[in-house]
Amino acid sequence: MSHNSFGHLFRVTTWGESHGPAIGCVVDGCPPRIPLTEADIQPWLDKRRPGQSKFTTQRQEPDEVRILSGVFEGMTTGTPIALEITNVDQRSKDYGAIAQQFRPGHADLTYELKYGTRDYRGGGRSSARETAMRVAAGAVARKLLGEVRIRAALVQMGPHKINRAQWDWAQIDENPFFCPDSEAAAQWEEYLSTIRKSGSSCGAVIEVVAENVPPGLGAPIYAKLDADIASALMGINAVKAVEIGDGFEAASLTGEENADEMRMDGNRVVFGSNHAGGILGGISTGQPIVARFAVKPTSSILTPRLSVDRMGQEVEILTKGRHDPCVGIRAVPVGEAMMALVLADHLLRHRAQNPDAPLQATLPRN
């Protein structure tokens, strides 16, 4: 099984399965002399950690990270950084009943058709458990990015959207949904409680915003920054759609409405709006980068669904075990991490080609 690595100059390779002894990753390409300890990584993992509320899986994993290499006396050395998390709360017996069956909505069938074998315990390599290592690697990327600030929020749960007029970043740490709208969070709690008790699930939309991103990241053709961000977010488990800036809404605008007008403020270019989401022609403008991704309803539900087994027999199947009624909640820190990985990789590429490039959208004045 190839394709376990992400990035070019800042490159991450993850390994491990949901019910294996451990999961881990190797971060290659991180520059030397960057301060880094487990304490820099752990807070981001804690945001993603399961079992923190009744609205996420009750699997109890402390997700304590260990740095195995690439750091000496609290500083990166420029060599590969190996990170590891031990799995401590596997319940493989929960999956015995579906060992010979393919769960609808899961990767069971496609893995079987591609590889001729699969780890049915929690999905093995296809499990969202793997995303813990993306969050760990993203924490390393954040150290490299310095003043770049990356935040994400849940902006829609099922059919219920936030009121953007009430957006308050301070609210995302005050509720179990990473929701920036306190009124929406209260509504979601009642909605998801009903979904959870019925044994069903719902989808969600997450918005990721990166601020203080320098202009010039990306390239015009095959390394567009928005294309790489879209690929990174689309690669998160259960994600079915990605949009940058206004995204699909841009199709309903006129050219006049969509164009982000510019003016000068001293020698600095400023924009009157940000319909483009901080990226033009595949290259960052210096404005906040805005991306959204949609996560489908968790496929593990208690409602019986029709499927087939490995012998080609039609069966009725329901999925028992500990599952997220809305996997989009814990996808919020994963989205932040993937944005950080893309920006760190592109920052190193940009520095390699343009070491003296400005950090703001400035123009020479006569």
C-alpha positions as CSV (number, residue, x, y, z in Angstrom):
1,M,0.0,0.0,0.0
2,S,1.7,3.1,-1.2
3,H,0.7,6.8,-1.0
4,N,1.1,7.3,2.7
5,S,3.1,10.5,2.4
6,F,1.9,14.1,2.0
7,G,3.8,17.2,0.9
8,H,7.0,17.9,-0.9
9,L,9.6,19.9,1.0
10,F,7.7,19.6,4.2
11,R,6.7,15.9,4.0
12,V,4.7,13.8,6.3
13,T,4.4,10.0,6.3
14,T,1.9,8.4,8.6
15,W,1.7,4.7,9.7
16,G,-0.4,2.5,11.9
17,E,-4.0,1.2,12.2
18,S,-7.0,1.9,14.4
19,H,-6.6,-1.2,16.5
20,G,-2.9,-1.8,16.2
21,P,-0.4,-1.2,19.1
22,A,0.4,2.3,18.0
23,I,0.1,5.0,15.3
24,G,2.8,7.4,14.2
25,C,4.2,9.6,11.6
26,V,7.6,10.9,10.3
27,V,7.9,14.6,9.5
28,D,10.7,15.1,7.0
29,G,12.0,18.5,5.8
30,C,11.4,20.5,9.0
31,P,14.2,23.1,9.2
32,P,16.7,22.9,12.1
33,R,16.8,25.1,15.3
34,I,13.0,25.4,15.7
35,P,12.0,25.0,19.4
36,L,9.9,21.8,19.7
37,T,8.7,19.6,22.6
38,E,5.8,17.3,23.2
39,A,4.1,20.2,25.0
40,D,4.0,22.1,21.7
41,I,2.1,19.2,20.1
42,Q,-0.2,17.9,22.9
43,P,-2.7,20.8,23.1
44,W,-3.7,20.3,19.4
45,L,-4.1,16.5,20.0
46,D,-6.2,17.2,23.0
47,K,-8.7,19.2,20.8
48,R,-9.2,16.1,18.6
49,R,-9.0,13.5,21.4
50,P,-12.1,11.2,21.6
51,G,-14.4,10.7,24.6
52,Q,-14.5,14.4,25.7
53,S,-18.2,14.7,25.5
54,K,-21.3,12.6,24.9
55,F,-21.3,13.8,21.3
56,T,-18.2,12.0,20.3
57,T,-17.0,8.4,20.3
58,Q,-16.5,7.1,23.9
59,R,-13.3,5.4,23.0
60,Q,-10.9,6.6,25.7
61,E,-7.6,7.4,24.1
62,P,-5.2,9.8,26.0
63,D,-3.4,10.4,22.7
64,E,-0.1,11.2,24.5
65,V,2.5,11.9,21.9
66,R,6.2,10.9,22.1
67,I,9.0,12.5,20.0
68,L,11.3,9.7,19.0
69,S,13.8,11.5,16.8
70,G,14.7,14.8,15.1
71,V,14.8,16.9,18.3
72,F,17.8,17.5,20.6
73,E,17.8,19.7,23.6
74,G,14.4,21.1,22.7
75,M,15.3,22.1,19.2
76,T,14.7,20.5,15.8
77,T,17.9,19.2,14.2
78,G,16.8,19.2,10.6
79,T,16.6,15.4,10.5
80,P,13.3,13.4,10.3
81,I,11.0,13.9,13.3
82,A,9.3,10.7,14.4
83,L,6.2,10.9,16.5
84,E,4.3,8.1,18.1
85,I,1.0,7.6,19.9
86,T,0.1,4.3,21.7
87,N,-3.4,2.9,21.2
88,V,-4.7,1.9,24.6
89,D,-8.5,1.4,24.3
90,Q,-9.1,-0.9,21.4
91,R,-12.2,-3.2,21.4
92,S,-11.6,-5.4,18.4
93,K,-14.4,-7.8,19.5
94,D,-16.9,-5.1,18.6
95,Y,-16.1,-5.8,14.9
96,G,-16.2,-9.6,14.9
97,A,-19.7,-9.7,13.5
98,I,-18.8,-7.7,10.4
99,A,-15.5,-9.5,9.7
100,Q,-17.1,-11.1,6.6
101,Q,-19.5,-8.3,5.7
102,F,-19.1,-5.0,4.0
103,R,-20.5,-2.0,5.8
104,P,-22.4,0.5,3.6
105,G,-20.7,3.8,3.4
106,H,-17.4,2.5,4.6
107,A,-14.2,1.5,2.7
108,D,-14.6,-2.2,3.5
109,L,-15.6,-3.2,-0.1
110,T,-13.1,-1.0,-1.9
111,Y,-10.2,-2.1,0.3
112,E,-11.2,-5.7,-0.4
113,L,-11.4,-5.2,-4.1
114,K,-8.1,-3.3,-4.3
115,Y,-5.9,-5.3,-1.9
116,G,-7.7,-8.7,-1.5
117,T,-7.6,-8.2,2.3
118,R,-8.6,-5.7,4.9
119,D,-8.3,-5.0,8.6
120,Y,-11.9,-5.0,9.7
121,R,-11.1,-3.9,13.3
122,G,-12.4,-0.3,13.2
123,G,-11.5,0.0,9.6
124,G,-7.8,-0.5,10.1
125,R,-5.8,2.0,8.0
126,S,-9.0,3.7,6.7
127,S,-10.1,4.7,10.2
128,A,-10.2,8.3,11.2
129,R,-7.9,7.2,14.0
130,E,-5.0,7.9,11.6
131,T,-5.9,11.6,11.6
132,A,-4.4,12.0,15.1
133,M,-1.0,11.9,13.4
134,R,-2.0,14.6,10.9
135,V,-2.8,16.8,13.9
136,A,0.5,16.0,15.5
137,A,2.4,16.8,12.3
138,G,0.3,19.9,11.9
139,A,1.5,21.1,15.3
140,V,5.1,20.9,14.0
141,A,4.0,22.8,10.9
142,R,2.5,25.6,13.0
143,K,5.9,26.1,14.7
144,L,7.5,26.6,11.3
145,L,4.7,29.0,10.2
146,G,5.4,31.4,13.0
147,E,2.9,34.3,12.9
148,V,0.4,32.5,10.6
149,R,-2.8,31.9,12.6
150,I,-5.0,29.0,11.7
151,R,-8.4,28.5,13.2
152,A,-11.5,26.4,12.2
153,A,-15.1,26.3,13.3
154,L,-18.1,24.1,12.7
155,V,-20.5,26.3,10.7
156,Q,-23.3,23.8,9.9
157,M,-24.5,20.6,11.6
158,G,-27.0,18.6,9.5
159,P,-29.4,21.2,8.1
160,H,-28.7,23.8,10.8
161,K,-26.3,26.7,10.0
162,I,-24.8,29.3,12.2
163,N,-25.8,33.0,12.0
164,R,-22.7,34.6,10.6
165,A,-23.7,37.9,12.1
166,Q,-23.1,36.3,15.5
167,W,-19.7,34.8,14.7
168,D,-17.5,34.9,17.8
169,W,-14.2,33.0,17.7
170,A,-14.1,33.0,21.5
171,Q,-17.2,30.8,21.5
172,I,-15.5,27.8,19.9
173,D,-13.9,26.8,23.2
174,E,-17.1,27.3,25.1
175,N,-19.1,24.4,23.6
176,P,-18.4,20.8,22.5
177,F,-18.9,21.6,18.8
178,F,-16.3,24.2,18.0
179,C,-19.2,26.5,17.1
180,P,-18.7,30.3,16.8
181,D,-22.4,31.0,17.4
182,S,-23.6,30.4,21.0
183,E,-27.3,30.2,19.9
184,A,-26.6,27.7,17.1
185,A,-24.5,25.6,19.6
186,A,-27.5,25.3,21.9
187,Q,-29.7,24.3,19.0
188,W,-27.2,21.7,17.8
189,E,-27.0,20.2,21.3
190,E,-30.7,19.4,21.2
191,Y,-30.5,18.2,17.6
192,L,-27.5,15.9,18.0
193,S,-28.9,14.5,21.3
194,T,-31.9,13.2,19.3
195,I,-29.7,11.9,16.5
196,R,-27.4,10.1,18.9
197,K,-30.2,8.5,20.9
198,S,-31.8,7.2,17.7
199,G,-28.5,5.5,16.8
200,S,-28.2,7.6,13.6
201,S,-25.7,10.3,12.5
202,C,-25.5,13.6,10.7
203,G,-23.1,15.5,8.6
204,A,-21.4,18.9,9.0
205,V,-19.5,21.8,7.4
206,I,-16.2,23.1,8.7
207,E,-14.7,26.4,7.8
208,V,-10.9,26.9,8.1
209,V,-9.3,30.4,8.2
210,A,-5.6,31.1,7.9
211,E,-4.5,34.7,8.7
212,N,-1.2,36.5,8.3
213,V,-0.3,34.3,5.3
214,P,2.4,36.0,3.2
215,P,1.6,36.7,-0.4
216,G,3.3,34.6,-3.1
217,L,2.7,31.0,-1.8
218,G,1.7,28.7,-4.6
219,A,2.4,28.5,-8.3
220,P,0.2,29.2,-11.3
221,I,-0.2,25.8,-12.9
222,Y,0.4,22.5,-11.2
223,A,1.1,23.7,-7.7
224,K,-1.8,26.0,-7.1
225,L,-2.2,26.8,-3.4
226,D,-6.0,26.4,-3.5
227,A,-5.7,23.1,-5.4
228,D,-3.3,21.7,-2.7
229,I,-5.5,22.9,0.1
230,A,-8.5,21.3,-1.6
231,S,-6.6,18.0,-2.0
232,A,-5.5,18.1,1.7
233,L,-9.0,18.8,3.0
234,M,-10.6,16.3,0.6
235,G,-8.2,13.7,1.9
236,I,-9.7,13.8,5.4
237,N,-11.9,10.9,6.2
238,A,-15.6,11.3,5.2
239,V,-15.1,14.6,3.4
240,K,-17.2,14.8,0.2
241,A,-16.8,18.5,-0.8
242,V,-14.4,21.4,-0.6
243,E,-14.7,25.1,-1.5
244,I,-12.3,28.0,-1.4
245,G,-13.6,31.6,-0.7
246,D,-17.2,32.0,-1.9
247,G,-16.9,28.6,-3.5
248,F,-20.2,27.4,-5.1
249,E,-21.9,30.7,-4.2
250,A,-19.6,32.4,-6.6
251,A,-21.5,30.9,-9.5
252,S,-24.6,33.0,-8.5
253,L,-22.6,36.3,-8.5
254,T,-22.0,38.8,-11.3
255,G,-18.5,39.7,-12.3
256,E,-18.9,43.0,-10.6
257,E,-20.0,41.4,-7.3
258,N,-17.3,38.7,-7.4
259,A,-14.2,40.9,-8.2
260,D,-12.2,41.9,-5.1
261,E,-11.4,45.5,-5.7
262,M,-8.0,46.8,-4.7
263,R,-6.5,50.1,-3.6
264,M,-3.2,51.4,-2.2
265,D,-2.5,52.1,1.4
266,G,1.0,53.6,1.3
267,N,3.0,51.0,-0.6
268,R,0.7,48.2,0.5
269,V,-2.1,46.7,-1.6
270,V,-5.4,46.3,0.3
271,F,-8.6,44.6,-0.8
272,G,-12.2,45.7,-0.4
273,S,-13.5,42.1,-0.1
274,N,-12.3,38.5,-0.1
275,H,-14.6,36.5,-2.4
276,A,-11.5,34.7,-3.7
277,G,-10.6,33.3,-0.2
278,G,-7.1,34.8,-0.2
279,I,-5.9,33.1,-3.4
280,L,-5.7,34.4,-7.0
281,G,-4.3,32.4,-9.9
282,G,-3.2,29.7,-7.4
283,I,-1.1,32.2,-5.4
284,S,-1.8,33.7,-2.0
285,T,-2.7,37.4,-2.0
286,G,-1.9,38.1,1.7
287,Q,-5.5,38.1,2.6
288,P,-7.0,35.5,5.0
289,I,-7.2,32.1,3.3
290,V,-10.8,30.7,3.7
291,A,-11.8,27.2,2.9
292,R,-14.8,25.0,3.8
293,F,-15.3,21.3,3.7
294,A,-18.4,19.1,4.0
295,V,-18.3,15.9,6.1
296,K,-20.9,13.2,5.4
297,P,-22.9,11.5,8.2
298,T,-21.0,8.9,10.0
299,S,-21.6,5.6,8.2
300,S,-21.6,3.5,11.5
301,I,-25.2,3.5,12.5
302,L,-27.6,1.2,14.4
303,T,-30.3,1.2,11.7
304,P,-30.1,-2.1,9.7
305,R,-29.0,-1.5,6.1
306,L,-28.8,-3.9,3.1
307,S,-25.3,-5.0,2.0
308,V,-23.3,-8.1,0.9
309,D,-20.7,-10.3,2.4
310,R,-17.4,-11.7,1.2
311,M,-19.2,-14.8,-0.3
312,G,-21.5,-12.6,-2.4
313,Q,-24.5,-13.2,-0.3
314,E,-27.0,-10.4,0.4
315,V,-27.2,-9.5,4.1
316,E,-28.7,-7.0,6.5
317,I,-26.1,-5.2,8.6
318,L,-25.9,-2.7,11.5
319,T,-22.7,-1.4,13.0
320,K,-22.2,-1.7,16.8
321,G,-19.4,-0.1,18.7
322,R,-18.3,3.3,19.8
323,H,-18.8,5.9,17.0
324,D,-19.2,9.6,16.5
325,P,-22.8,10.7,15.8
326,C,-21.3,13.6,14.0
327,V,-17.7,13.0,12.8
328,G,-17.5,16.6,11.7
329,I,-16.9,17.7,15.3
330,R,-13.5,16.1,15.6
331,A,-12.7,17.0,12.0
332,V,-12.3,20.6,13.1
333,P,-8.7,20.3,14.4
334,V,-7.9,17.9,11.6
335,G,-8.9,20.6,9.1
336,E,-6.6,23.1,10.9
337,A,-3.7,20.6,10.7
338,M,-4.1,20.0,7.0
339,M,-4.1,23.7,6.3
340,A,-1.0,24.1,8.4
341,L,0.8,21.2,6.5
342,V,0.0,22.7,3.1
343,L,1.1,26.2,4.1
344,A,4.3,25.0,5.7
345,D,5.2,23.0,2.5
346,H,4.4,26.0,0.3
347,L,6.3,28.4,2.5
348,L,9.5,26.3,2.2
349,R,9.0,26.1,-1.6
350,H,8.5,29.8,-1.8
351,R,11.6,30.6,0.3
352,A,13.6,28.3,-1.9
353,Q,12.7,30.1,-5.1
354,N,12.2,33.6,-3.7
355,P,14.3,34.0,-0.5
356,D,13.9,37.8,-0.5
357,A,10.2,38.0,-1.2
358,P,8.2,40.4,1.0
359,L,5.9,39.2,3.8
360,Q,3.2,41.7,2.8
361,A,1.5,42.6,-0.5
362,T,3.8,45.6,-1.1
363,L,4.6,47.3,-4.4
364,P,7.6,49.6,-5.2
365,R,6.7,53.3,-5.3
366,N,8.3,55.7,-7.7
